[in-house]
Amino acid sequence: MTPADRVPGSIPSVAGMTPRKTWTERINNARVQGGFDEEDRYLSSNFRTCAVGEGLADEDYVGGISILSNELIVKGMWFCDAVHRNDFGRAAVLLQEICDLCERGKERKER
């Protein structure tokens, strides 16, 4: 899958995984089910399908590599940890912080 194949606001499909579910949907489903599933844990660990990957736009990639701030990288790792620990509240807070950082990055690029 190339960045051009992505649908904004959704997680790209990975072989055998449920495609096009947002992290907000995954967090809400996990709350109802009582925990994140193996697919959620896998996707949170994969850069292209994690919360940070969901927040990035196609133009954030240069030669297939994303340009990230250290703060965004750290929050992405914390998000992955929250998913693996079934900490829905922390995952939701981090998801919002990641989305905010991605939006600020887009605003800076537009200037």
ChimeraX attribute file (.defattr): number of C-alpha atoms within 10 A of each C-alpha:
attribute: neighborCount
match mode: 1-to-1
recipient: residues
	/A:1	9
	/A:2	9
	/A:3	16
	/A:4	10
	/A:5	10
	/A:6	16
	/A:7	13
	/A:8	16
	/A:9	17
	/A:10	19
	/A:11	22
	/A:12	25
	/A:13	17
	/A:14	15
	/A:15	7
	/A:16	7
	/A:17	12
	/A:18	13
	/A:19	13
	/A:20	17
	/A:21	13
	/A:22	18
	/A:23	23
	/A:24	16
	/A:25	12
	/A:26	18
	/A:27	22
	/A:28	16
	/A:29	15
	/A:30	18
	/A:31	15
	/A:32	10
	/A:33	10
	/A:34	11
	/A:35	19
	/A:36	22
	/A:37	15
	/A:38	10
	/A:39	14
	/A:40	21
	/A:41	18
	/A:42	15
	/A:43	22
	/A:44	24
	/A:45	19
	/A:46	14
	/A:47	15
	/A:48	20
	/A:49	23
	/A:50	24
	/A:51	31
	/A:52	23
	/A:53	22
	/A:54	23
	/A:55	22
	/A:56	24
	/A:57	18
	/A:58	17
	/A:59	13
	/A:60	19
	/A:61	13
	/A:62	9
	/A:63	6
	/A:64	11
	/A:65	8
	/A:66	16
	/A:67	11
	/A:68	14
	/A:69	11
	/A:70	9
	/A:71	10
	/A:72	18
	/A:73	14
	/A:74	12
	/A:75	19
	/A:76	24
	/A:77	18
	/A:78	16
	/A:79	27
	/A:80	23
	/A:81	17
	/A:82	20
	/A:83	27
	/A:84	20
	/A:85	14
	/A:86	19
	/A:87	17
	/A:88	22
	/A:89	13
	/A:90	16
	/A:91	25
	/A:92	18
	/A:93	12
	/A:94	20
	/A:95	24
	/A:96	14
	/A:97	16
	/A:98	25
	/A:99	18
	/A:100	14
	/A:101	19
	/A:102	22
	/A:103	15
	/A:104	12
	/A:105	15
	/A:106	15
	/A:107	10
	/A:108	9
	/A:109	10
	/A:110	7
	/A:111	5
